[in-house]
Amino acid sequence: MTNNVITKINTKQCYNHVVSLGCACNTSLYLKKLGLKLFSLPYDWIFSNLDMIQHTIEDDLNLF
């Protein structure tokens, strides 16, 4: 499954920023392997779920 996810991302497309929003460090790791991760961000290496991520974004990261 991992290879399927990686091959579906178009690495030739132009992006200003790519942010990893996953439930563990896997999302950040995949972006790093693809060369799309230029620096670490708050959600890169923490265990979370969609509700936690949504809450912190809506809270403007005040609880971070």
C-alpha positions as CSV (number, residue, x, y, z in Angstrom):
1,M,0.0,0.0,0.0
2,T,2.8,2.4,0.8
3,N,4.2,2.3,-2.7
4,N,0.7,3.0,-4.2
5,V,0.4,6.1,-2.1
6,I,3.8,7.4,-3.1
7,T,3.3,6.7,-6.8
8,K,0.0,8.6,-6.8
9,I,1.6,11.9,-5.7
10,N,2.7,14.0,-8.7
11,T,6.2,15.2,-7.6
12,K,6.6,17.2,-10.9
13,Q,3.7,19.5,-10.0
14,C,4.7,22.9,-8.4
15,Y,3.8,23.4,-4.8
16,N,4.6,26.4,-2.5
17,H,4.3,24.4,0.7
18,V,3.4,20.8,1.6
19,V,2.2,20.2,5.1
20,S,2.0,16.8,6.7
21,L,-1.3,16.2,8.5
22,G,-1.3,12.6,9.5
23,C,-2.0,10.6,12.6
24,A,1.6,9.6,13.1
25,C,5.0,10.3,11.6
26,N,4.3,8.3,8.4
27,T,2.9,11.3,6.5
28,S,6.0,13.3,7.2
29,L,8.3,10.4,6.3
30,Y,6.6,9.9,2.9
31,L,6.9,13.6,2.1
32,K,10.6,13.5,3.1
33,K,11.2,10.4,0.8
34,L,9.6,12.3,-2.1
35,G,11.7,15.4,-1.5
36,L,8.7,17.5,-0.7
37,K,9.6,18.1,3.0
38,L,11.8,21.1,3.4
39,F,11.4,21.7,7.1
40,S,9.6,20.3,10.1
41,L,6.2,21.5,11.2
42,P,4.2,21.0,14.4
43,Y,2.2,17.9,13.1
44,D,5.2,16.1,11.7
45,W,6.2,13.8,14.5
46,I,3.3,13.6,16.8
47,F,0.5,11.0,17.2
48,S,-2.8,12.7,16.6
49,N,-6.1,12.2,14.9
50,L,-8.2,14.3,12.6
51,D,-10.3,15.8,15.4
52,M,-7.1,16.9,17.3
53,I,-5.6,18.5,14.2
54,Q,-8.9,20.2,13.3
55,H,-9.2,21.6,16.9
56,T,-5.7,23.0,17.0
57,I,-6.1,24.7,13.6
58,E,-9.4,26.2,14.6
59,D,-7.8,27.3,17.9
60,D,-5.0,29.0,15.9
61,L,-2.5,26.6,17.6
62,N,-2.9,28.2,21.0
63,L,-2.8,24.8,22.7
64,F,0.3,23.8,21.0
